[in-house]
Amino acid sequence: MSWFKNLKSAGGGRGQPAADYYREGAELLAGEQYLEALTSFRLALRRKPDDVDVLQQMAVAQTRLRTEDEAIRTYRKVLDIDPHAAGAHYGLAFLLMNRGSDDEAVAHLRAFLARPPEQADAHIAHARAALAELTGEATPYPDNHPG
């Protein structure tokens, strides 16, 4: 299903279901079609401009497209809407690390680890390792601590 096809039927009238741009964007993102995914996510935002799930997926696509400035702005917008959005803290931390903004990256890593999402063991381990590298802390959190 293409985004153009969805655009034509987006109204959902006359028995046609409304397009699910978020789902389409997620599928395109998984298929490494980042520009197309970004288009679908932008269309999803037309229905709900402050949808943090859509915005976070947009930031992932922007990161993969190497438009880091846009990704940083998008993650910051997510955090303006939801200051506890773990995914935004995580993604923003690593973008900031790549830029040498280590102090700010540490703050976002700590925020992510304070409230990590369930079933994110690999991300938690990655965040802990990055935090330890930036701060010199051997183990920022005990192994049995969720964050």
C-alpha positions as CSV (number, residue, x, y, z in Angstrom):
1,M,0.0,0.0,0.0
2,S,1.6,3.3,-1.0
3,W,1.2,6.6,0.9
4,F,-0.2,8.1,-2.3
5,K,-3.0,5.5,-2.4
6,N,-3.7,6.3,1.3
7,L,-3.7,10.0,0.6
8,K,-6.5,9.6,-1.9
9,S,-8.6,7.5,0.5
10,A,-7.6,9.3,3.8
11,G,-11.1,10.7,4.3
12,G,-12.4,7.2,5.1
13,G,-15.8,8.2,3.7
14,R,-18.1,6.2,1.4
15,G,-17.2,2.9,3.2
16,Q,-13.5,3.3,2.9
17,P,-11.4,2.9,6.1
18,A,-9.2,5.8,7.1
19,A,-5.6,5.2,6.2
20,D,-3.2,4.0,8.9
21,Y,-0.2,6.1,8.1
22,Y,1.6,5.2,11.4
23,R,1.5,1.5,10.6
24,E,2.5,2.1,7.1
25,G,5.4,4.3,8.2
26,A,6.6,1.6,10.7
27,E,6.5,-1.0,8.0
28,L,8.5,1.3,5.6
29,L,11.0,2.1,8.4
30,A,11.5,-1.7,9.1
31,G,12.0,-2.1,5.3
32,E,14.7,0.6,5.4
33,Q,12.6,2.9,3.1
34,Y,13.3,5.9,5.3
35,L,12.1,8.8,3.1
36,E,8.9,7.0,2.4
37,A,8.5,6.2,6.1
38,L,9.0,9.9,6.9
39,T,6.3,10.8,4.5
40,S,3.8,8.4,6.1
41,F,4.7,9.6,9.6
42,R,4.1,13.2,8.5
43,L,0.7,12.3,7.2
44,A,-0.1,10.5,10.5
45,L,0.8,13.8,12.3
46,R,-1.8,15.6,10.3
47,R,-4.4,13.7,12.3
48,K,-2.7,14.1,15.7
49,P,0.2,16.6,15.6
50,D,1.4,15.8,19.2
51,D,1.5,12.0,18.9
52,V,4.8,11.1,20.6
53,D,4.9,7.6,19.1
54,V,4.8,9.1,15.6
55,L,7.3,11.8,16.4
56,Q,9.7,9.3,17.9
57,Q,9.5,7.1,14.8
58,M,10.1,10.2,12.7
59,A,13.2,10.9,14.6
60,V,14.4,7.3,14.0
61,A,13.9,7.8,10.3
62,Q,15.6,11.2,10.4
63,T,18.6,9.6,12.2
64,R,18.8,6.8,9.6
65,L,18.7,9.5,6.9
66,R,21.6,11.2,8.6
67,T,19.6,14.4,9.2
68,E,20.7,14.6,12.8
69,D,19.6,18.2,13.3
70,E,16.1,17.3,12.4
71,A,16.2,14.2,14.6
72,I,17.4,16.2,17.5
73,R,14.6,18.8,17.0
74,T,12.0,16.1,16.8
75,Y,13.3,14.3,19.9
76,R,13.2,17.6,21.8
77,K,9.6,18.2,20.6
78,V,8.7,14.8,22.0
79,L,10.2,15.7,25.3
80,D,8.3,19.0,25.4
81,I,5.1,17.0,25.1
82,D,6.2,14.1,27.3
83,P,9.2,14.8,29.5
84,H,9.4,11.1,30.5
85,A,9.4,9.6,26.9
86,A,12.2,7.0,27.3
87,G,12.7,6.5,23.6
88,A,13.3,10.2,23.0
89,H,15.8,10.4,25.9
90,Y,17.6,7.3,24.5
91,G,17.8,8.5,20.9
92,L,18.7,12.1,21.8
93,A,21.5,10.9,24.2
94,F,23.3,9.1,21.4
95,L,22.9,11.9,18.9
96,L,24.3,14.3,21.4
97,M,27.2,11.9,22.2
98,N,28.1,11.9,18.6
99,R,28.3,15.6,18.7
100,G,30.4,15.8,21.7
101,S,27.7,17.2,24.0
102,D,28.6,14.7,26.7
103,D,27.1,16.5,29.7
104,E,23.7,16.7,28.0
105,A,24.0,13.1,26.8
106,V,24.6,12.0,30.4
107,A,21.5,13.7,31.5
108,H,19.4,12.0,28.9
109,L,20.9,8.6,29.5
110,R,20.1,9.0,33.2
111,A,16.6,10.0,32.4
112,F,16.2,7.0,30.1
113,L,17.6,4.6,32.8
114,A,15.3,6.1,35.5
115,R,12.3,4.9,33.6
116,P,13.3,2.4,30.9
117,P,10.5,0.7,28.9
118,E,9.7,-2.9,29.6
119,Q,11.5,-5.5,27.5
120,A,14.3,-3.1,26.5
121,D,17.2,-5.1,28.0
122,A,19.6,-4.4,25.0
123,H,18.8,-0.7,25.1
124,I,19.3,-0.6,28.9
125,A,22.7,-2.4,28.6
126,H,23.7,0.0,25.8
127,A,22.7,3.0,27.8
128,R,24.5,1.8,30.9
129,A,27.7,1.1,29.0
130,A,27.5,4.6,27.4
131,L,26.9,6.2,30.7
132,A,29.8,4.3,32.3
133,E,32.0,5.4,29.4
134,L,31.1,9.0,29.7
135,T,31.2,9.3,33.5
136,G,33.8,6.7,34.4
137,E,31.3,4.9,36.6
138,A,32.0,1.2,36.7
139,T,28.3,0.2,36.9
140,P,25.8,3.0,37.1
141,Y,23.0,0.7,38.3
142,P,23.0,-2.7,39.9
143,D,22.3,-5.6,37.6
144,N,19.0,-6.3,39.3
145,H,17.8,-2.7,39.0
146,P,15.5,-2.1,36.0
147,G,17.1,1.2,35.3
